[in-house]
Amino acid sequence: VALVTGASSGLGYACAEALAKEGACVVINYHSQAEPAGELAEKIRADGGRAIAVKGDVSKEADVENLFDQTIKEFGRLDILVANSGLQKDAPSIEMTLEDWNTVLDVNLTGQFLCARAALRQFKRQEHRKDISKAVGKIIHMSSVHQLIPWAGHVNYAASKGGVDLLMKTLAQEVGEERIRVNAVAPGAIATAINEESTQGEAGKALLKLIPYGRIGAAEDVANAVVWLASDLSDYVHGTTLFIDVLITGASTGIGAVYAERFARRGHDLVLVARDKLKLEALAERLRQENHISVDVLPADLTLSSDLATVEARLREDTRIGTLINNAGIAQSGTFTEQTPDSIERLIALNVTALTRLASAAASRFAEAGEGSIVNIGSVVGLAPEFAMTVYGATKAFVLFLSQGMNVELSPKGIYIQAVLPAGTYTEIWDRAGIDTSNASKMMEVGELVDAALAALVTGASSGIGEASANKLLAAGYRVYGTSRRGPQPGQYAFPLLALDVTDDTSVKSAIEELIRLEGRIDLLVNNAGFGVAPAAAEESSVEQAKQIFDTNFLGIVRLTRAVLPHMRRQGSGRIINIGSILGIVPLPYVALYAASKHAVEGYTGALDHELRTLGIRVSVIEPAYIKTQFEAHNIEPDAKLEEYDRIRAKLTKVVSKAMAEAESPEVVAEVVVKAAQTLRPKVRYTAGTLAAKLNFILRFAPAKLLDKVVRNSLQLDARN
């Protein structure tokens, strides 16, 4: 059941009609245009669907309550809300009346809040029909590109849409863990009544010059995006505003075309750049049909200054583009002495100049935004010279060095830089260069190349060691997914977060299934989620509290490991890294239950590595000591406190607080995680940090009495004879 506000015309009308065609029962909300709303409801019923039209002003709380009451009375439930109602009352700011300001904000922003609140309340009241949808409910806000782009003379409208953006993202954070999805669509120039002045006549002609695809958008284009967001095809999309967000060069065939397919499958809108317009348009149309996304085609020969400048301008000015796949390039046959000045100039123009200028155009805007990704396609020939590929190899060596330098400069600004260095791969580049590959040694298929990045899952990745490890792995080239109990938190991390409770078998199963659906494989699992008890005597925690700690710190690892192993065994490879603690091997008083849970992790890791090594899977444990995170702040209090330990607890709290203030950063652990993940022959156990290394050394080589003394002195314990 779908409720669409402002559905008597324009975008709302198109959305209601499109949802009905997909089988939804539709509630058509209108403010004053009863006739077209009624006609649409009748049309849907005539086509075999179910629909009603309900009058209501979304800016009035009583009208919204009635609108939802009528929906439930007629259909018994609600699954989809499309909060579309909106209006404009334009004037220069100096001339705008308070009434016009309030009217626009009341409808465009307050109206969306009132409807979203009512929808959330209904979603939580009703049964989750898993046969209808994976999500409990879906809210789709209608925003505008002017949530980002200022619009002189329309200050009330632009402000309202900026508010919608943060309304959507905040709601998404609040309800994501309850499997309620909240997203938005931000249309640009769409031919509707509200945009009539700017999309018709001379204004329309001027607008067309800014649209590479050569046409102004129709309401149906937006409706298709809404249908996709309302479907299970977008089940992983949450807290997102649909924009065109990936620009791919050299996209008509080969590596570029496969990147386009992979991004399209994940719901990204695309801008495709290449010389061959016919191939681009054929690919674009197929991707639109298969994935219900928007695809812009931008024909360009990047060796021509004018075409290169056009693509540069698009990257600088289009705030919707958040990823650049810098793939366009050519090869060249013949020895160095056989190269002509023209052929060398063209090779460098495309492989070096164009790639660098496009990366620069994107990086400038990404740096201002504090986020973005640039992938530069190089070649293994840039590392290992081959005969008759001297100039080509030199251009690819440049790509590698450029990418490494960009990473040093730009990664602190939130920009992800990756260089991909394929070996021999079957693409048309060889045919164009006149190179015969029929006698070449085994070459990769393009799909193998594009999917070559390893998929990693890091639990407890919303902060501390988990977040640092996820970021380090991302920088090392992994496709990283984090997890947290709260689930997706849009805009806060450089990697997507999956909802996961490591103590819940169903939650674990769902998270791994989602990762496999998205990536098709899992290569690395970092088991980091865990918690402790504030320093206290062992007898101050009940058996139930002990079970609670073990359920997360140890059995959580067991659950995740069991869930990923069938996939790793099928792949014939994989790595599992468990975040343990030096307390798993060094006995420390007053954290007995936490230490016991980490000791269990030690034993499990060692045994498991022996079991799986012959299957191509390795298991390691990392043993940090004090690390400066929020871990201590999340410790639970002992549930059976005794007065006899009040004094020692107070003293230990001060000792631990001092130790945490002087502790090393979580990046110290993250670096060891990457080392353990990438080394050819990983060790079973790694220490992380100076203190952990010292304690491990004392444990291994010093007399037991010395370790005993170090432990007691470190906690300022009073020894008793």
N, C-alpha and C positions, 0 to 999 in steps of 0.2 A: 504494500500500500504506500503510495507516494502522495505527499502534499506539496503543491507548488504554489507559492505566493506570487501575486502580481501576474497571474497566468492568462489574463484576458487578451493580451497582445504581446508582440515582441518576443524577447528571449523566453519569458515564462510560458507563453503559448507554445513555442517550439519545444521547450523542455517537457511540458505536460503531454504533448502529442507524441514525442519520441519515446517517453517512458511507457505510455499506453501501448505503443506498437511492440514494445519488448515484454508486454504481458502484465504490467503493473496496473492495479486499480488506482485511479487518480482523483484527487480532490483539487479542483480548480478554484483557487481563491481569486476574488476580484474586489476592487474598491468601488468603482462606479459604472464600469462597462458590463452590465449584466447580459446584454444581448450576445456579444461575441463569446463570453464565457459559457453561456447556456448552449450556444451553437456548437462549441467545441465538445462539451459534455455529450451532446446528442450524437455528434459525429463518432466519438469513441464508442458509444453504446451501439450505434449502427454497425460498427465494424466488429462487434462481438465482445467489446471490452466493458468495463464498469467505470463509471465516473459520475461525480456530482459537482455542482458549482455552488460555492458558499461565499456570500458577501462578508467583507470584514476589512477594517482599517488596522493594519499591523502595528501602527504606532499607539494603539489603544489596548490596554491590558485586557479589558472585558471582551473586546472583539476577538482577540487572539484566543482567549479561553473558550469562547463560543465556537471558533473555527475548529479547534481541536476536539471539543465535545461532539460536534457534528461529524467529524472524521471517525471517531471511535463508535459513535452511534450507528453509522452506516456500514463501516467495514470491520469494526471490532479490534483494530490494531493500527499501528503506524510503523513503517520500516524505513522510509526515506523522507527527509525534509529538504526541499530546494528553496532556500530563503532568497527569493529573487526580487521582491518588491523594491522599487527605487524610483526616484524622480530627481529632476534638476530645477533649480531656480537661480539662474545665472545673473551675475552682475559684478562689476569691479568691487573689490573689498570696501572701498571708501563709500560706495553707494548702496551696499547691501544692507537690507533692513534686518533687524533682529528676528522678525517674524519669518523671513525667508531662510535665514540661517537655521532657526529652530525647526522649521518644517522639514527641511532636507535631512537634518540630523535625526529627527524623530522617526522618519520613515526608513532612511537608509541604514541607520546604525541601531537605534533603540528598537526598531521593528525587528531587525534580525536577532537582537538579543532576546526579545520576548518570545519569538517563535522558537529559537534554539533552546531556551530554557524549558518551554512547554514540551518540546520534543524529547529532551533528555529525561524529563520526569516520566513521560509515557514509556520510553524505552526501558527504564528501570522497573516500571510497574509490570510490564507484560512478559510473557514467556519468550525465551529466545528460540525462534523457529529455525533450527539449523538446516532444515530441508529447504528453506527459502534463502538464507544468507549465512555466510560465515560470521558476519558481524552482527552484533545485537541491534544496531541501528546505524543509520548514515545521515549526516548533515552536510549539505553542500551549500556554501555561501556564494552568492553572486557578488563579486567584487569588480575591479576594473584595473587596467594598467595604471590608472592614476592613483592607486594606492602607493605607487613608487614614483611616478612621474608628475612633477608639479604642473598645475594647469591654471594659468592666469585667467582671471575672470570667472573661475568656478571654485572658489576657495571652499565653500561649504560642501560641494560634491566631493572634491579631492580629500578633504578632511574626513568625511564620512567613510570613504573607501579605505583610507589609511587605518581608521578605527576598525573596520571590518577585518582587515588583515590580522591585527593583534587580537581581536575577539576570537577569530577562528583558531589561531595558534594557541591561545590560552586555554580555550575549551578543549583543544586536542590534548594538551598536557593533562588536564584535569580528568578526562574520561577515557584516555587511551587504554589503560589497564583493564577497563571494563568492557573492552572490545567494541566500543562505540567509535566509529570513524568520523572525523570532522575534517573537511577539506574546502577549498574554494576554487572558483574559476575566475580569472581576471581577463575579460575580453578587451581587445583594443577596438579598432574601427569596425563596427558591425552595422550592417544596414538595417536599422530599426527606426521606429518613429522618433525615439529620443535623440537619435544621431542624424536625423534627416538633413539638417543644415550642412553638416560637415561631410556627408557621404554622397551628396548629389551635386550636379552642376559643376561649376568651376572649382569649388572646394573639393569635390570628389575627385576631379582630375588631378589636382595638386596632391591629394592624399595618395593616389595611386603611385605617384613617383617614389613614395617612401616604402612601398610594399613590393618586394622582389617577386612575389608569386603572381602579381599582375591582376589581382581582383580584391575587392573589399569583402570582408567576411560576411557570411549570412548567419541568421539566427540558428539555422540547422547545424552549422559548424560548432557553435557553443553547445547546442543540445546534445550532439554526439559525445562531447567531452563529459557532460553531466551524466549521460547514460553509462559511460565507462566508469566514472567515479561511483556510481550507484551500484555497479555490478561487482561480482566476486573477482573479476579480472584485475581489479585495483585493490585487492584486499590488503596488500602490504603498504598502500599509499595512505598516509595519515598525517594531518597537520601540514598539508602541502597546498600551495596555490599553483594551479597548472599554468605554466608558462612554456614558451619554446625555450628549451634549456640546453641543447647540445648542438654545437656546430662541428661538422665533420668535413674535412677537405679530402679530395680524391675519393669521393663517396660513390661514384657510379659503379665501380666494380671492386673485386678483390678485398683487401683488408678494410678499406673504408666502408664498403657495402655491408660487410659482416658486422663491423662495429655498429652501423646503423640498425641492423636487425636486432642485435643484442640490446641496445638501448631502447628500441621500440618495444620489445617484449616486456621491458620493465616500466613501460608507461611514459617514457620521456618523449616530449615533442622535439622535433629535429629541424635543423637547417642544413641542407645537403649542398655541398659545393664541389663542382667538377666542370670539365670542359664539355662533356657529352650531355647536352640537354635532354635528348631523347631517352637515354638510359637513366638519367636522374629522374625524369618524370615517371618512367615506368616503375622504378624502384619505389618512388614516393607514393604512387597510387597503391601499390601492393601493400606497403607498410600501413597506409591509412586504413585499408580494408581489413587487414588481418589484426590490427592492434587498436583501432579506433583512436588514433592520435592525430595531431596536426603536424604536417611536414611542409616546410618551405623549400623551394628549389631555387638555388642561386648559381646559374651558369657562370663560370669564370675561368679564364686561363691565367693562372697565377704568375706566369712569366711576363705578362703584360702589366705595365704600371697602372693603367686605368682600372683594370679588373681587380688587381691586388688592392688598390686604394678603396674600392667598393666594399670588399670583404673586411678590410681593416676598419672601415667606418661602422660596419654592422657590429663588429665585435666591441668597439668602443661605446657605441650608443645604445645597443639593445641590452637593457638590464635583465632581460629574461634569460640570456645565455650564461650558463654557469660552468660549462665544460667545453673545452676545445680539444678535438682530436686532430692533431697536426700530421696528417697522413700523406698528403699529396707529394709525389716524388717520381723521379724517372731513373732508370739505369742506363748504362752506355756500354756498348761492346767495343772491342779492339784494344790494342796495347796503347801505352801512353803516347808513343810517337805517332800513332795513327789518329789521334784526336785532332779535330779542327778547332780553331778559335771559337767558331759559332757554337759547336756542340759543347765545348767546355763552358761557355758563357751561359747556355741554356740550362745545363746541369746545375751549375752553381746558383742560377737565378731561382730555380724551383726548390732544390734540395736544401739550400742554405738561406738565401735572401728572403724568399717568401715565408719559409718556416719561421725565421727569426722575427720578421716584421709582424706576422700574425700573433706569435707568442707575446710580443711586446704590447700589441694593441689590447689583447685580452688581459695580460698581467696588470696593466695600469688600472683597469676598472676593478679587477678582482681584488687588488691590494686595497683599494678604497673600501670595498664591501667587506673585506676581511674573510673572504671565502672564494673558492673556485678551484677548478682542476684543469691542468694542461698535460696532455699526453703527446709526446713527440715520438714519431716512428723513425727509428734509426735502422741499424743493421749490424749483425755480428762481424761484417766485413770492416766496420769501423774499429774493431778490436784486433782482428787477425787479417792482415792484407792477403789478397788473392791475386793471382796473375790476371792481367787484363782488366782489373777493376781499380786501378790506381786513383783516378779522380773521383769515381763513385765512392770508393772507400774513404777517401779524404773528406768528402761531404758528410758521410755518416759518422766519422770520428768527430767532426765538428758538432753534430747533433748531440752526441753523447756528452761532450765537454760542456756545451751550452746548457743541457739539461741539468748536469751536476752543479754548475754555477747558479742556475736559476733556483735549484732546490736550496742551496745555501742561503741565498738572498731572500727567497719568497716564502719558504715553509714557515718561518716565524710569523709571517703575516697571514697565516691561515690558508695558503695556496698549496695544493697538492700537485707536485711535479713528478712525472714518470717518463722514463725513456724505455721504449720497447725495442729490443735488438733481435729481430728474427734471423734465423739462419735461412737456408733455402726454402722458399715457400711458393706454392703454385699460384701465381697471379699473372695477369696480362702484361706486367711490366717487362717480363723477359721477352715475350713476343715482340713488343714495341721496340725493344732494344736490339732485336735481331739475334738473340742468344738462344741457341738450341739446348733445351733442358731434357731432351729425350734420353740422353745417356748419362744424366746427372745421377749422383747417388741419391738415396731416399730423401724426398723433400716433404715438408709439412703441408697439410691442408690449411687453408686460411682459418677455418674454424678452430683448429688446434692452437694456432698462434693467438687468436683473440681471447681464447679461454684459458691461456697458459698461466695467468696469474693465479696463485694459490689462494684458496678460500679459507679464511680463519674465523673462528668464533671465540670471543673473549667474554666470559661471564663476569658479572659484577663490574661492568665497564663504565658506569656512570660517574665514577670518581676514583681517585687514588691510584693504586697499582694497576687496576683494570683499565682505566682510561689511559694512563701513560703507556701501557703495553699495547693497547689498540692503536694509539697514535704512532708509536715506533714501528709497529708492523705495517701500518699504512704507508709510512715513509719508506719502508723496505720493499714495497711493491705488492704486498698482499691485498686481496679484496677482503676487507675486514667488516665483520658484524659484531656489535657488542650486545650485551643483554643487561636488563635491569628489571626489577619487579614492576616499575612504573611503565615500562614499555617505551614506545617512540616519544622522543622529546625534540620536536622539529627545531632546526636551526641552532641547537646547542653543541652539536658534535660534528666532527668531520667524517663520521661513519654512522651508518644506520643502527638503531637500537631495536632489538626484538624483545617483546615481553617474555619474561621467564622467571618462574619461581622454582628454584632448584630442589625444593622439598616436595614438589607436586609432580607426580608421574605424568599426568595428562599435559601439564604445562611444558615439561621437558620434551615430550613426544611432539607436541605442536610446534615448538620452536625449531627443532631439528628438521621436521617435515617442511617448514617454511624455508629454512636455509637451503635444503636440497631442491625445493621447487625453484628458488631463485638462482642457485648456482650449479645445481646438478652434481655437486660433490662437496666434501669437506676435507681439507688437508691438514688443518691445525686446530686443535681444541686447547684453549688456555682456561683451566679450571681455577678461577680466582675468587668466586663468591664465598664469603665467610664472615663470621663475627666472633666476638669474644665476650667474656664476662669481666666486669671491672675487678681489679685485684681484690681477692678475698680468699679466705681459707677454703679448702676443698669441701669441708663439711657444711659450708654455708650455702651450697647449691643443692637443690633437691634432685632426686633421680629424674623427675620430669624435665628439669632444666638441663641436666646432662644429656638426655635424649634429644632435646631441642638443638643443642650445640652440635651433637654428632649428626643429626639429620641434615643440617646445612653443611658443616665443614667437611664431613667425610662421606655420608651417604649421598649428598648432592653431587660429589665427584663420581661416585659409583653410578648414579642415574645417568649423568651426562655421558660418561664413558660407555656404558652399555648402549646408549642411544646412537652414538656415532660409530661404534666398532663395525656393525654390519656394512656400513658404507665404506669405511676404510679398508676392510677386508676385501670387498668387491673391487676397490681401486688397486689393491696390492701395495698401498702406501699410506702413510699418515704419521702425524706427530701429536702426542698428548703431553701437555706441560701442566703440572699441578703446582699451584702456589702453596707451598707448605710454610714452615717457619723453622728457624734454628732451635726453637723450643721443642720441635719434634725429636731432636737428638740430644739437647742439653737440658737436664732437669732444672726447672725454675719454679720455686715455691710460689704459692698464692695465685697461680694461673693453671692449676692442675688439670681442669677439664679441657681448657683450650689446648694445653700441651698434649694431652692424651689424644685429642682429635687429630692434631698434626702428626703425632707419632703413628697413628693409624694410616695417615696419608703416606708416610714414609714406607711402611711395610707394604701397603697396597701397590705403590709405584714400583718398588723393586721387584716384586713378584710378577706384576703385570708386564713389565718390560721383558722379563725372561720368556713369558708366554707368547708375546706378540712379535718378538724380534725376527723370528723366521718368516713371518708374514709380511715383512717390510714396514712394520709399525714400531716406532720407538716411543718410550715413555720416560719422562724426566720429572724431577721435583726440584723446585727452587726454594732455598732456605734463607730468607731475609731475617734481620733482627729488627730493631726499631726503625720504622720508616715514617717520614713526616706526611701523614694523611689524616683523614677524618675518622680512621678506624676506631681510635680510642673513644671518640665522641659518640660512636654508635654502640659501644659496649652496653650490655644489659647489666642491671644490678643483680647481685645474688638474691635469691628469693627466700633464703632462710638465715638471715643475719643473726649473729650471736654477739652479745655484748663483750665477750671475752676477746674478740678480735677488733673492736672499735679502734683501739690505739694503733695497731699495726696497719689497719686499712687506711687510716688517715696519713700515716707516714708513707706508705707505698704509693698513695695517690700523688703525693708531692714528688717522690722519686721518679715515678713514671712520667709525670708532667715535665720534669726537668729533662729526662732522657728524650722525650718526644720533641722538645724544643731544640735539642741539639742533633736530632736524627737526620739521616740522609734523605734525599728526595726520592719519590717513587720512580723517577727515570732511571735510577741505579738498578732497580729490579727489572724495569722494562728492557734495558740493554741486555741483560742476561737472558731474558725471554727470547729476544731476537737471535741471540747467539745460539741458544739451545735449539731454536727452530731451524736455523740455517746450516749449522755445522753438519758435515757429512756423517761423522760418527759421534753422536751426542753422548755425554755422560749421563748416568742415571741421576746423580746429585750435583747440584750447583749451589754454592753460597752466593749471596748478593749483599755487597756492602762491607765496609771495613770491620765493624763489630762482629758480624756473623763469621767473617773469615778468621778473626782472632779466636773466637770461641771454638770454632771447628778445629783450629790448630791445637789449642790447649786440650780439647777432648781427645784428639788422636795421638798426641805426642807427649803430653805432660802427665805427671802422676795424678791419680784420682783426687788426692788430697788438695792439690793445687786448684783443680777445677772447682772443688767444693768451696774452697776459700774465695775464689773469684766470684762465684755465684752469690755467696752470702754477703761479701763486701759490697757488691754492686747494688744490693737492695738494702744495705745498711741494717742487716739483721743482727740481733744480739745473740751470739753463740751461747748455747747452754751445754755444760758438761754432762 
